[in-house]
Amino acid sequence: MSTALRYGLLSTLAAMVLLPFLGIALAALHPAGGQVGAFALPEEWSWGNFALAWEAGNFGRLMWSSVVIAVFVVPLTVCFATMAGYALSILGVWGGRALSLGFVLGLTLPVELLVIALYFNLREVGLTNSFTGVILAEIALFLPFGVYWMQSHFASVPRELVEAARVDGARDGTVLARVLLPVSWPAITTLAVLVFMWSWNQFLLVLVMMQDPAMRTAPTGLGLFVGRYGTDIPLLSAASLIVIAPIVVVYLVFQRSFVNGLTQGAVKA
């Protein structure tokens, strides 16, 4: 009975997540500019809406901007978070507790609270309206969670592995590279997927920092389909599916490692 209840609950939750996507997919296939009902099947399946949305939203350029930012943000954030988590958890650096508390407090700061001050600070050094400013801002924004995640992971690794490596004469860098990283790939992959998702979906920060519309990222292109007196729901739905498609692809590619990283942390917590 407990097994049936468990599967029933999981099926219900899956339906709650997938039904909105089904509604968006059906809306995207209605004729452009037409009326859309809730989960209504289109009388004419307009597969060309995706091409229209791609051209109208200039997604070729916007996608490129998103890729450029993510290509730098994801590896740099994961690298810095891994080294900081290793230092705080394994090396026991001086002031580690205060630093850990600082990173935890960083999790409580929303981007809406920081974006205006961040804009004026970066404008003083000429980093607004540039990929460099957005990349640095996103790394700083995602780093608190990354450090907390990797510190928690390294704290769950058996100390015997580190002590055995040090007995064999391994230095700190060797311990991290050859002992801890091989057993940490699920946690690292999970963090990388999460950072990619957050970077790809970042809207407000890019909107404020990027004054040139051509340099903005894919989510900002959705605003082009919302008019003052009306909204083209089919094209907006098609554009939304275009924007979320890379996240779905990345998740499917790294699904096993992502799930292993989440369940590993849940079990060891």
C-alpha positions in Angstrom: 0.0 0.0 0.0 2.8 2.4 0.8 4.4 1.7 -2.6 1.1 2.5 -4.4 0.8 5.6 -2.4 4.3 6.7 -3.2 3.9 6.1 -6.9 0.6 7.9 -6.8 2.1 10.9 -5.2 5.0 11.0 -7.6 2.6 10.7 -10.6 0.5 13.5 -9.3 3.6 15.8 -8.8 4.8 14.8 -12.3 1.4 15.7 -13.8 1.5 19.1 -12.0 4.9 19.9 -13.5 4.2 18.6 -17.0 0.6 19.9 -17.5 1.7 23.6 -17.8 4.3 22.6 -20.4 1.6 20.8 -22.3 -0.5 23.9 -22.3 2.3 26.0 -23.6 3.1 23.5 -26.3 -0.6 23.4 -27.5 -0.8 27.2 -27.4 2.4 27.4 -29.5 0.8 25.4 -32.3 -2.3 27.7 -32.7 -2.3 30.1 -35.6 -0.3 33.3 -34.8 -2.4 36.1 -33.5 -5.3 33.8 -32.8 -7.3 33.1 -29.6 -6.0 30.3 -27.4 -8.2 28.3 -25.0 -6.9 26.4 -22.0 -5.5 23.1 -23.3 -7.6 23.5 -26.5 -6.4 21.6 -29.5 -5.7 23.9 -32.5 -7.9 23.7 -35.5 -4.8 24.2 -37.7 -1.4 23.0 -36.4 0.9 25.9 -37.0 4.4 24.4 -36.8 5.8 27.5 -38.5 5.3 29.5 -35.3 8.7 28.4 -34.1 10.4 29.8 -37.2 8.4 33.0 -36.9 9.2 33.4 -33.2 12.9 32.8 -33.9 13.0 35.5 -36.5 10.8 38.0 -34.7 12.7 37.7 -31.4 16.1 37.8 -33.1 16.9 34.6 -31.1 20.0 33.8 -33.2 21.8 36.8 -31.6 20.2 36.4 -28.2 21.0 32.7 -28.0 24.6 33.5 -28.9 24.8 36.0 -26.0 23.4 33.5 -23.6 25.9 30.8 -24.7 28.9 33.2 -24.4 27.9 34.2 -20.8 27.1 30.7 -19.7 30.4 29.3 -21.2 32.3 31.5 -18.8 30.0 31.7 -15.8 29.5 27.9 -15.4 33.1 26.7 -15.3 34.4 29.7 -13.4 31.7 29.4 -10.7 32.2 25.7 -10.3 36.0 26.1 -10.2 35.9 28.8 -7.6 33.2 27.1 -5.5 35.2 23.8 -5.5 38.4 25.4 -4.4 36.6 27.5 -1.7 34.6 24.5 -0.5 37.8 22.4 -0.3 39.6 25.2 1.7 36.8 25.7 4.1 35.9 22.0 4.7 39.2 20.1 4.3 42.0 22.6 4.9 40.3 24.4 7.8 41.6 27.8 6.8 41.8 30.6 9.4 38.5 32.3 9.9 36.7 29.5 8.1 33.6 29.7 10.2 33.2 33.5 9.6 33.8 32.9 5.8 31.2 30.1 5.7 28.7 32.3 7.5 29.4 35.1 5.0 28.6 32.8 2.1 25.5 31.6 3.8 24.3 35.1 4.3 25.0 35.7 0.6 22.3 33.2 -0.1 19.7 35.6 1.4 20.5 38.5 -0.8 18.1 38.7 -3.8 19.3 40.1 -7.1 16.6 42.7 -6.9 18.2 44.3 -3.9 21.7 44.5 -5.5 21.1 45.2 -9.1 20.9 49.0 -8.9 23.9 49.5 -6.7 25.8 46.9 -8.8 24.9 48.8 -12.0 26.4 52.1 -10.7 29.5 50.4 -9.3 30.2 48.6 -12.6 29.5 51.7 -14.6 32.3 53.5 -12.8 34.8 51.0 -14.1 33.3 50.7 -17.6 31.8 47.2 -17.3 28.2 47.9 -18.1 26.8 47.0 -21.5 29.5 44.3 -21.8 29.7 40.5 -21.4 32.5 40.9 -18.8 30.3 42.8 -16.4 27.4 40.4 -16.6 29.8 37.4 -16.3 31.4 38.8 -13.1 28.1 39.8 -11.6 26.6 36.3 -12.2 29.6 34.6 -10.8 29.3 36.7 -7.6 25.6 36.0 -7.5 25.9 32.2 -7.8 29.1 31.7 -5.8 27.5 31.7 -2.3 25.3 28.7 -3.1 28.2 27.0 -5.0 30.6 27.3 -2.0 27.9 26.1 0.4 27.1 23.1 -1.9 30.7 22.0 -2.3 31.6 22.6 1.3 28.8 20.4 2.4 29.8 17.8 -0.1 33.5 17.7 1.0 32.4 17.6 4.6 30.6 14.3 3.8 33.7 12.7 2.2 35.4 10.2 4.6 38.4 11.8 6.2 40.3 8.5 5.8 40.7 9.3 2.1 42.4 12.6 2.8 44.5 11.2 5.6 45.7 8.2 3.5 46.7 10.5 0.7 48.6 12.8 3.1 50.4 9.8 4.6 51.6 8.9 1.1 53.0 12.4 0.8 50.3 14.1 -1.3 50.1 17.8 -1.1 46.9 19.8 -0.8 46.6 20.3 -4.6 47.2 16.6 -5.3 44.6 15.6 -2.7 42.0 17.8 -4.3 42.8 16.8 -7.9 43.5 13.1 -7.6 41.6 12.0 -4.5 38.5 14.2 -4.0 37.6 15.3 -7.5 37.1 11.7 -8.9 34.5 11.0 -6.2 32.9 14.5 -6.5 31.8 14.5 -10.1 28.1 13.9 -9.2 28.1 17.0 -6.9 30.1 19.0 -9.4 27.8 18.1 -12.3 24.7 19.0 -10.2 26.2 22.3 -9.4 27.2 23.0 -13.0 23.6 22.2 -14.3 22.1 24.4 -11.6 24.4 27.3 -12.4 23.8 26.9 -16.2 20.0 27.0 -15.5 20.3 30.1 -13.3 22.6 31.9 -15.8 20.4 31.0 -18.8 17.2 32.2 -17.0 18.8 35.4 -15.7 16.5 38.3 -16.7 16.6 41.4 -14.5 20.4 41.5 -14.2 20.9 41.3 -17.9 18.1 43.8 -18.6 19.7 46.4 -16.3 23.4 45.8 -17.2 22.9 45.5 -21.0 21.7 48.7 -22.6 22.2 47.4 -26.1 19.2 45.1 -26.9 21.3 43.1 -29.4 23.7 42.0 -26.6 21.0 40.8 -24.2 20.2 37.1 -23.6 17.4 34.8 -24.7 14.9 35.4 -21.9 14.8 39.1 -22.6 13.6 38.3 -26.1 10.3 37.2 -24.7 9.4 40.8 -24.0 9.2 41.5 -27.7 6.0 39.4 -28.0 4.1 41.4 -25.3 2.5 44.5 -26.7 0.9 47.5 -25.1 -2.6 46.6 -26.2 -2.3 42.8 -26.8 -0.1 39.8 -26.7 0.5 37.2 -29.4 0.0 34.2 -27.2 1.0 31.5 -29.8 4.2 33.2 -30.8 5.0 34.0 -27.1 4.5 30.3 -26.3 6.7 29.2 -29.2 9.4 31.6 -28.0 9.1 30.3 -24.5 9.7 26.8 -25.7 12.7 28.0 -27.7 14.2 29.6 -24.6 13.8 26.6 -22.3 14.9 24.0 -24.9 18.6 24.3 -24.0 17.9 23.8 -20.3 16.0 20.6 -21.1 18.7 19.3 -23.4 21.4 20.0 -20.7 19.4 18.3 -18.1 18.7 15.2 -20.2 22.4 14.9 -21.1 23.5 15.1 -17.5 20.4 13.6 -15.9 22.1 10.6 -14.3 24.9 12.6 -12.7 22.5 15.4 -11.7 20.1 13.0 -9.9 23.0 11.1 -8.3 24.4 14.4 -6.9 21.0 15.4 -5.4 20.3 12.0 -3.9 23.9 11.6 -2.6 23.6 14.9 -0.8 20.1 13.9 0.6 21.4 10.6 1.9 24.5 12.0 3.5 22.7 14.9 5.0 
